Amino acid sequence: MRFKMYKTVYGGTGMISLENAYDEIRELGNTFAIALAERGHDTKESDLMSGLAAYHLLKLEGENARLDAAHKLVMRDITDVMFERARAAAGA
């Protein structure tokens, strides 16, 4: 299981697991999609993709250390999976 440590607002440290990181990003995405729908926008993306989009579009980096850690962990995991797929395809 993968974890990411981060500094809390109180000067301590926190830790987030990969599973919780995905949950955090999906929750952000769901909230973002609901807010867009309330304004008449039709979103067809998954909560995960909406969460990643929200993080960047709303420029949330630096606003919440736990969310920053979740974003980094999820992006690292997605990148690793995509590189594994590319290597497998190249070797096939």
Rosetta blueprint (number, residue, H / E / L):
1 M L
2 R L
3 F E
4 K E
5 M E
6 Y E
7 K E
8 T L
9 V L
10 Y L
11 G L
12 G L
13 T E
14 G E
15 M E
16 I E
17 S E
18 L H
19 E H
20 N H
21 A H
22 Y H
23 D H
24 E H
25 I H
26 R H
27 E H
28 L H
29 G H
30 N H
31 T H
32 F H
33 A H
34 I H
35 A H
36 L H
37 A H
38 E H
39 R L
40 G L
41 H L
42 D L
43 T L
44 K L
45 E L
46 S L
47 D H
48 L H
49 M H
50 S H
51 G H
52 L H
53 A H
54 A H
55 Y H
56 H H
57 L H
58 L L
59 K L
60 L L
61 E L
62 G L
63 E L
64 N L
65 A H
66 R H
67 L H
68 D H
69 A H
70 A H
71 H H
72 K H
73 L H
74 V H
75 M H
76 R H
77 D H
78 I H
79 T H
80 D H
81 V H
82 M H
83 F H
84 E H
85 R H
86 A H
87 R H
88 A H
89 A H
90 A H
91 G H
92 A L
